[in-house]
């Protein structure tokens, strides 16, 4: 999924597992200095300066045992927020969200996010491709172990390199972003069917070539005020199918789910896909 961030603060969230992008070998021109926070550090990465749309990234480095959150944090947690409004010659920033992992939250539920070292790719649209570009970002995020700690960082980086030292790392980060797909597509991992039962329960059938694969499914509503639960894996399913189920709970007051646009993120092994559906 991508999120276009206009040049004012809006909710967002972050990151992708990618240690190579966090290498200390990056040149000063292609990565801002690490800004240390409580149990984490963050910096900006710049891709090559070419054309009006540039590739960049936000890199996070987390201490062992600590995590930060996806755009939808799960049963608990706080998604990151980003403000790019002080940038020079930047029209808009598009945030791309790599697939998250699921962690017990210590309260009987699960949170969605990232551990260790992670990269959040950015697509940056310049106002004028021929003028200098400086990306400035204020990042508000949370890092959690048993307790959660809020962190704020102010970052700045000019895009100047014709051939950036971060190009390969940023391209690898893009590969961790779920690919768009449709129900029934012949991908290695795919959603075969989505059904709504008794008006309040949705079941999702997933086909995977290896029944031993560890597969996760996440669901999001059409707006951030939808707080749908994380789908649970059912024990009973047809051969070759992993069946998930979730309740239509956490909807905004007086909301009719009929026809609602949902986003399903399917993650398993090295594969991750996004499916946009309308609820029957």
TORNU-770251 format. One line per field, with one value per residue (C-alpha): residue number from 1; residue in one letter; z, y, x. Coordinates in Angstrom, 2 decimals, decimal comma. Example, Ala and Ser with C-alpha at 12.3 -4.5 7.8 and 13.67 -1.06 7.14 Angstrom:
// TORNU-770251
pos: c(1/2)
code: c(A/S)
c3: c(7,80/7,14)
c2: c(-4,50/-1,06)
c1: c(12,30/13,67)
// end
This chain:
// TORNU-770251
pos: c(1/2/3/4/5/6/7/8/9/10/11/12/13/14/15/16/17/18/19/20/21/22/23/24/25/26/27/28/29/30/31/32/33/34/35/36/37/38/39/40/41/42/43/44/45/46/47/48/49/50/51/52/53/54/55/56/57/58/59/60/61/62/63/64/65/66/67/68/69/70/71/72/73/74/75/76/77/78/79/80/81/82/83/84/85/86/87/88/89/90/91/92/93/94/95/96/97/98/99/100/101/102/103/104/105/106/107/108/109/110/111/112/113/114/115/116/117/118/119/120/121/122/123/124/125/126/127/128/129/130/131/132/133/134/135/136/137/138/139/140/141/142/143/144/145/146/147/148/149/150/151/152/153/154/155/156/157/158/159/160/161/162/163/164/165/166/167/168/169/170/171/172/173/174/175/176/177/178/179/180/181/182/183/184/185/186/187/188/189/190/191/192/193/194/195/196/197/198/199/200/201/202/203/204/205/206/207/208/209/210/211/212/213/214/215/216/217/218/219/220/221/222/223/224/225/226/227/228/229/230/231/232/233/234/235/236/237/238/239/240/241/242/243/244/245/246/247/248/249/250/251/252/253/254/255/256/257/258/259/260/261/262/263/264/265/266/267/268/269/270/271/272/273/274/275/276/277/278/279/280)
code: c(X/X/X/X/X/X/X/X/X/X/X/X/X/X/X/X/X/X/X/X/X/X/X/X/X/X/X/X/X/X/X/X/X/X/X/X/X/X/X/X/X/X/X/X/X/X/X/X/X/X/X/X/X/X/X/X/X/X/X/X/X/X/X/X/X/X/X/X/X/X/X/X/X/X/X/X/X/X/X/X/X/X/X/X/X/X/X/X/X/X/X/X/X/X/X/X/X/X/X/X/X/X/X/X/X/X/X/X/X/X/X/X/X/X/X/X/X/X/X/X/X/X/X/X/X/X/X/X/X/X/X/X/X/X/X/X/X/X/X/X/X/X/X/X/X/X/X/X/X/X/X/X/X/X/X/X/X/X/X/X/X/X/X/X/X/X/X/X/X/X/X/X/X/X/X/X/X/X/X/X/X/X/X/X/X/X/X/X/X/X/X/X/X/X/X/X/X/X/X/X/X/X/X/X/X/X/X/X/X/X/X/X/X/X/X/X/X/X/X/X/X/X/X/X/X/X/X/X/X/X/X/X/X/X/X/X/X/X/X/X/X/X/X/X/X/X/X/X/X/X/X/X/X/X/X/X/X/X/X/X/X/X/X/X/X/X/X/X/X/X/X/X/X/X/X/X/X/X/X/X)
c3: c(0,00/-0,59/1,34/-0,19/2,49/1,67/3,08/6,49/9,37/8,95/10,53/8,96/9,84/8,82/7,88/6,27/7,36/5,47/7,24/4,13/3,84/7,27/6,47/7,93/4,50/3,22/2,24/4,07/0,90/0,58/4,23/7,04/10,40/12,74/15,22/18,42/20,51/23,33/22,26/18,56/15,92/12,63/9,52/5,93/2,81/-0,62/-3,97/-7,22/-8,40/-11,67/-12,95/-11,02/-8,91/-6,56/-4,34/-0,72/2,58/6,34/8,09/11,65/13,90/17,01/20,09/20,73/22,15/20,96/18,08/16,23/14,39/11,00/9,60/11,38/14,75/15,59/18,99/20,59/19,55/17,90/14,18/13,18/12,01/9,41/8,51/5,35/5,17/5,68/2,66/-0,24/-3,78/-2,73/-3,91/-2,10/-0,50/-1,08/1,74/0,85/3,65/3,73/5,11/8,92/11,40/14,15/17,81/21,08/22,78/26,34/26,93/25,08/21,66/18,87/17,53/13,97/13,24/12,92/14,93/14,46/11,36/8,99/6,00/4,91/1,20/0,04/-3,40/-3,54/-6,20/-6,94/-7,78/-10,28/-11,49/-12,34/-8,93/-5,71/-3,43/0,34/2,26/5,84/7,98/11,48/12,55/15,61/16,41/19,32/20,33/22,64/24,68/27,86/27,93/25,04/24,64/22,29/20,09/17,92/15,34/12,99/9,90/6,83/3,66/0,26/-2,87/-4,88/-6,09/-9,74/-8,61/-4,95/-2,75/-1,41/-4,76/-4,42/-0,79/-1,62/-4,55/-2,18/0,27/-2,52/-2,99/0,58/-0,14/-0,82/-4,51/-5,72/-6,56/-7,23/-5,81/-7,61/-9,22/-9,95/-7,56/-5,31/-2,45/-3,16/-1,79/-3,36/-1,91/0,50/2,03/4,47/6,85/9,07/8,30/10,93/10,08/7,09/6,05/3,72/1,97/1,14/-1,26/-0,72/-2,46/0,81/3,65/6,15/5,20/8,00/6,56/8,09/6,99/7,99/7,22/7,10/6,60/4,17/6,74/9,78/12,20/11,30/13,90/12,49/14,42/13,15/11,29/13,09/11,44/11,62/12,27/9,74/6,03/2,70/1,58/0,25/1,89/4,95/6,19/8,16/9,86/11,39/12,90/11,59/14,90/15,54/12,90/13,39/14,98/12,69/9,88/7,41/6,19/3,04/0,05/2,20/0,61/2,57/2,13/2,80/3,22/2,81/3,99/3,79/3,36/0,84/-0,63/0,28/-1,63/-1,18/-2,24/-2,46/-2,17/-1,64/1,09/-0,17)
c2: c(0,00/3,56/6,62/10,06/12,54/16,15/18,74/18,90/16,44/13,38/9,91/7,44/4,53/2,93/0,63/-2,53/-5,13/-4,29/-4,33/-3,51/-0,11/0,79/0,18/2,64/2,80/5,29/8,60/11,77/13,09/10,12/9,66/12,09/11,48/9,06/10,90/8,91/8,56/6,30/2,77/3,70/5,90/7,26/8,92/9,83/8,11/9,75/7,99/9,30/12,78/12,06/13,55/15,01/11,92/10,75/7,71/8,20/6,45/6,68/4,18/3,03/1,22/-0,41/-1,82/-5,58/-6,34/-3,08/-2,57/0,18/0,10/-0,37/2,09/-0,02/-1,00/-3,90/-4,41/-1,88/0,59/3,98/4,48/6,96/10,46/12,43/16,10/17,09/20,65/22,37/20,70/22,75/22,20/19,21/18,96/15,74/12,64/9,19/6,73/3,04/0,53/-2,75/-5,83/-5,97/-8,81/-9,78/-9,70/-10,55/-7,25/-8,61/-8,03/-11,01/-9,37/-8,66/-5,61/-5,13/-3,65/-4,10/-5,02/-4,61/-2,51/-1,28/1,05/2,93/3,87/7,31/8,60/12,33/14,56/17,71/20,99/21,75/18,93/21,38/23,01/21,73/19,50/19,26/16,89/17,89/15,52/15,62/12,03/11,16/7,46/5,05/2,30/-0,40/-3,34/-3,86/-0,11/2,33/5,42/8,30/9,67/12,79/13,39/16,31/15,23/16,99/15,69/17,22/15,11/15,78/12,53/11,54/7,95/7,51/4,94/4,10/3,21/-0,56/-0,53/1,57/-0,70/-3,68/-1,87/-1,44/-5,21/-5,63/-3,55/-5,82/-6,12/-5,23/-8,28/-9,39/-12,25/-15,46/-14,20/-17,09/-15,83/-18,13/-16,87/-15,65/-15,07/-17,52/-16,27/-13,75/-14,35/-12,46/-14,60/-13,59/-9,90/-9,64/-12,21/-12,31/-15,43/-15,34/-18,43/-18,30/-20,67/-21,43/-24,07/-25,21/-26,05/-25,58/-21,93/-19,43/-17,07/-13,89/-11,82/-8,22/-6,13/-2,36/-0,31/2,57/5,23/5,27/5,40/1,82/-0,46/-3,94/-6,88/-8,92/-11,97/-15,29/-18,56/-21,24/-24,88/-26,29/-25,56/-27,41/-29,14/-26,65/-23,69/-21,61/-20,03/-16,79/-15,06/-11,65/-9,87/-6,56/-4,91/-1,53/0,37/4,08/4,72/4,30/2,86/0,40/-1,97/-2,86/-2,14/-0,82/-0,76/-3,01/-3,63/-7,14/-7,62/-11,20/-12,10/-15,48/-16,46/-14,12/-13,04/-10,21/-8,96/-6,37/-6,90/-4,10/-5,46/-4,16/-5,92/-7,65)
c1: c(0,00/1,10/0,10/0,44/1,43/0,46/2,76/1,14/1,21/-1,01/-1,05/1,26/3,36/6,44/9,16/10,58/13,09/16,28/19,65/21,65/20,03/21,28/24,93/27,42/29,05/26,50/28,04/27,13/25,47/23,14/22,10/21,51/23,22/21,50/19,29/19,32/16,17/15,05/16,06/16,03/17,62/16,30/17,72/16,79/18,15/18,38/18,30/19,77/18,77/16,98/13,74/10,82/10,03/12,77/13,14/14,11/13,60/13,33/15,63/15,01/17,48/15,98/17,65/17,20/13,77/12,20/9,75/7,94/4,63/3,00/0,44/-2,21/-0,69/-3,02/-4,64/-2,30/0,36/0,80/1,44/4,16/3,28/5,22/5,43/7,33/5,97/9,34/10,96/12,35/11,04/8,88/5,27/4,25/5,71/4,25/4,87/5,17/4,55/6,48/4,74/4,76/5,22/2,79/3,91/2,13/1,32/1,49/-2,22/-3,65/-3,66/-1,19/0,56/1,82/5,20/8,94/12,01/15,78/16,53/13,86/13,42/10,32/10,57/9,42/8,51/9,14/7,57/9,56/7,90/10,68/12,94/15,73/16,03/17,69/15,62/15,97/13,73/12,94/10,91/9,55/8,92/6,85/6,89/6,73/9,14/7,89/9,15/7,13/6,53/6,12/8,28/7,33/10,13/10,32/13,05/13,72/15,67/17,10/18,76/19,56/19,13/22,26/23,89/23,68/24,33/23,46/25,19/21,70/20,08/20,41/19,27/16,21/15,35/15,56/13,28/10,71/10,73/9,43/6,30/3,28/2,43/-1,08/-3,18/-6,75/-8,79/-7,87/-4,65/-2,24/0,46/2,51/0,34/-3,17/-6,66/-9,08/-12,36/-13,90/-17,32/-19,48/-21,53/-24,42/-23,77/-21,04/-18,33/-16,00/-14,05/-11,06/-9,68/-5,97/-4,22/-0,52/1,62/3,20/0,78/3,62/4,08/3,51/0,88/-0,58/-3,55/-4,30/-7,39/-7,98/-11,11/-11,62/-10,63/-8,29/-11,23/-12,11/-10,48/-11,08/-9,60/-6,66/-8,07/-7,62/-6,64/-9,35/-8,41/-10,86/-10,45/-10,50/-7,33/-4,77/-6,53/-5,76/-8,97/-9,08/-11,99/-12,69/-15,68/-16,94/-16,12/-14,55/-16,52/-17,28/-20,69/-23,73/-21,62/-23,16/-20,41/-22,34/-20,09/-17,23/-13,77/-11,42/-7,72/-6,39/-2,64/-1,44/2,06/3,80/7,45/9,06/5,74/3,37/0,32/-2,44/-6,03/-8,61/-12,14/-15,66/-17,58/-20,74)
// end
